[in-house]
Amino acid sequence: MSRYERWNAILELLAAEGRLSVEQAAQSLEVSTATIRRDFDQLAQQQLLMRTRGGAVTQSVSYDLPLRYKTARHAGEKQRIAAAAAQLVEQGTVVGMNGGTTTSEVARALATVAEPEIGFTIVTNALNIAAELTVRQHVKIVVTGGVARPQSYELIGPLASGVLEQIGIDIAFLGVDALDVEAGATAHHEGEASVNSLLIGRAARVVVVADSSKVGRRAFARICPIGEIDTLVTDDGLPDEEAARLTEAGVTVIRA
C-alpha cells in the first residue's frame, strides 16, 4: 500500500467514524503504530484531520477529501462508469466536464476513442483534465476562467461565467459529491456547485457520472435539481430501490 493509498484509507475511516485511535488505524491497515503516528502528523499539517491524544478526529463536519487522495477510491467502478459514459458521445461532439476523479476517467476514455480529423471539444473548469488532454492531438480543450481550488483542481468564481455564457454544449458529464431524488445533485463546496450549475446550464443533455456510494446522499451545496439530469451512469452496486426512485423521477439509469 502506497502512502497516498494509506492516507486515503485513514481519511475514509475517519470520515466514517469521526474519531480514530492510532491502534485502531494500525490494526485496520496492518501497519505499525509508528507509521500511523507519522501519517496522522502529516495529515494534520495539511489540515485534513485534527490530532488528539492517542488519535485523531475529523477536521470539520463538511468532509471534502482533496482530489489527489481520492484517486484510489472505487477505482474499478469509476473506470467501468467512464467506459459506459464514453459510449454516449458521438465524434465531433462538444462535451462539458467538471472536475473529479470520475470525470477525469471519462476524459481519458474519450481521449482514447477520439478519431483523427473529428475528435471532441471538451469544455472544462478542471485544470488537471485540461493539462492531461492538451497533448491529445484529436481533442480540443476549452478552459473556463476562475480561481483554482486546490482540493479539486477546479476553477471557481465569477470569471467562469464569461466563457460559459458564450458557448453551447452538446452533452455535459457532471461529477457530484452526492445525488438524491429530493436534493438533486450536490457538492461539498458552494463555489464548485455554482460553476457546475453554469456548465450544465449550457448543455443539451446532462449525464451524472458517480459511483453508487454517492447515490441517496446529500452534500452542502446544490448544483441542480433532479429534473435537470437526463442520465445517471453508475456502477452495479446501486440498489434496485434507488434505481427505481431515480427512474420514476425521470432519470435514465445505466449501471456499468
N, C-alpha and C positions, 0 to 999 in steps of 0.2 A: 504493500500500500504506500503510495507516494505521500509526501507531506500535504499537498493540496487535497488529496482524497481523504486523508486523516482529518484535516481541518474541516472539510465538508461534513464528514461523519459526526464530528464533535458538535458542530453547529446545528445539524439536524436533530441530534439527541437533545441538545439544549433547547431548541425551538419546541420540541415535543413535551419536554419535562419542565422547563422553566428554571430548573436548578440541577446542577450536576456536580458530583464529587469527583476528585481525582481517581479514587479507587473504582468508582462506577465506570468512568470513561476508560480506564486502563483495562478493566475486565471485558468491557464490550468490544473494544478494538484489539484486544490481545497484544498490548504493548506495555512497556514498563511505566510505572508511575512517574519516573523522572522525565520520560518523553512527554507524558501528558502535562506535567507542570510547565515544561518549556512551551508546549503548544498553547496552553492557557495564557501564559505570559505574553506570547507573541500576538495572539488574537486580541488580548486586552489592549495592547499597544495600538492596534488598528481600530479600537472601539467597537469590536464585534461581540464582545462579552464583557462582563464586569467580574473581576476576581473577588473571591471571598476566602475566608479562612478554610482551607482544605478543598476548595472547589471553585465554581463559577456560577453566575446567574445571567439571564438574558439582559442585554443592554437596554432594550426597550420593548414595549408591547407590540409595536408595528415592526415585525421582524422581516427585514429585507436583506437577504444574503447577496453580497456582491457577485457579479456575473462570473468572475474568474473562479469562484468557489462552487458554482452551480453546475459546471460542465459535466461532472461525474454522475449527477442525479438522473436516474431513469434514462440513461444514455441510449440503451437499445430501443426503448419505446419511442424516443424522440427521433431516432433515425428512421424507424418504420413510419412514423407520422409524416416526416419530411418527404419520404419517397411517395407516399399516398397523395400528399398535398401537391407535389410537383406534377402529378398526372392530371391535375385540374387546370393546368396552364397551357395555353397554345403558344406556339412560337410567334414572336413578334408582339407579344402582349406587354402592356405596361403594368408592372407589378409593384404594389406598395408593400412596405415591410417595416415594422417597428423592431426594437431590439429584443434580445432574449436568446436563450440557448436553443429553443425550438425553432424560432425563425432563422437563426444562424444556420441550423441544419437544413432548413428549407432552401435558403440561399445557396448552400453548397450543392444541394440536389439539383437545383435549377441550372447552376453553372455547368454541371456535368452533362446535361442534356441539351444545352444551347447549340443550335445549328449554325453553321457558317452563313454569313450574309443575312441572317434573320435574327436569331438570338432573342434576348429580352432587354427591356429597360426596367431597371429597378430603382424605385424612389424610396429612400430610407432616411431615418434620423439616427441610425445606428452606425457609429464610427467603425466598429470592428467589422461589420458586414461590408461597408464601403471599402475599407482597406483591403480586405481579403479578396473582394471581387474586382477591384480596379484592374488587376493584372489579367483578368479573364478577357480574352480577345472579343468574344461574342456577347458580352454583357455591358450595356451602357448604364453607368451609375449616376443618379441624381441625388444629391445630399441636401437635406433641408438645412437652414441656418439654426442657430441656437447656441446655448451654453452646455458644454459636456457635463454629464453627471457621471462621476467615477464608478458608482456601483453598477451601472448598466451599460455604460458607453453610449447612452442615448443623448441626443441634443434636445434640450427643452427650452421653454421660454417663448416670448412673443416673436422673436426673429424667425421662427419656423413658419409662421403664417404667411410671410411674404412670398415664399416659394410655393407653398401648398395651395394658395388661392389662385395660382396661375396654371395649374396642371390638372389633367384628368387621369384617373387610374382605372384600369380595367378590373383588376382583382387585387384585394389587399389581404395579406396574411397578418393576423393580429395575434401576437403572443400576449398572454394575460397572466396575472398572479392568481386570479380566481374567476370562476364563471358560475353563475347561479341564475335560475329562471327568473326569480323575483328581482335580484340585484343587478342582473346583466353582467357585462364584462367589467372587471375592476382591477385596479393596480394599487400597490402599496404607496406610491408617490403621486401626489396631485399634479406635479409638473409633467410627469410622463403621461398620465391619464389625459391631460389637456391636449398635448401634441398628438397622441394616438387617436384621440377623437377627431381632430382636424384631418389626420391622414385618412382614416376610413370614411370620413365625410365626403372625400373626393372620389370614392371608389364605387363602381357599378355593382360590385359583389364583394362581400366581406366574409372571410373564412378565418375562424379562430383555430389556431393550432395549439393544443395544450394536452399534456398527459392527464390521465384520469384522476390523479391525485388533486388536481386543481378544480375539478368539477364538483358542484354542490357547496362551494365555499365562497366567502365574501372577503374582499380587501377594503382598504380605506376609501379609495377614490374611484368614482365611476368613470369608465371610458365611454360606454354606451349601453342603452337598454337592450334586452334580449331581442326585441323586434328588429333591430338594425343588423343582426347577424344572420347570414344566409346558411352557413355551413359550419359544423364543428368537425375537425379531424382530430381524433384522439386514439388511444390505444385500446386493446381488447380487455383491459381491466375495468372499463366503465361499466357499472352495474346496469342491468336492464331497466330498472325503475328510473334511474337518472336519464337514460337514453330516451325512455318513453316520455318523460316530462319535457325534455327539450324538443322532441319531435312534435308533441302537442302544442308547443309554443311556436312552431313554425320553422324550427332549425333542422336542417338535414344533418344527420349524424353518420359519420364514417368512422368505423373502428378498424384501425390498421393492425 
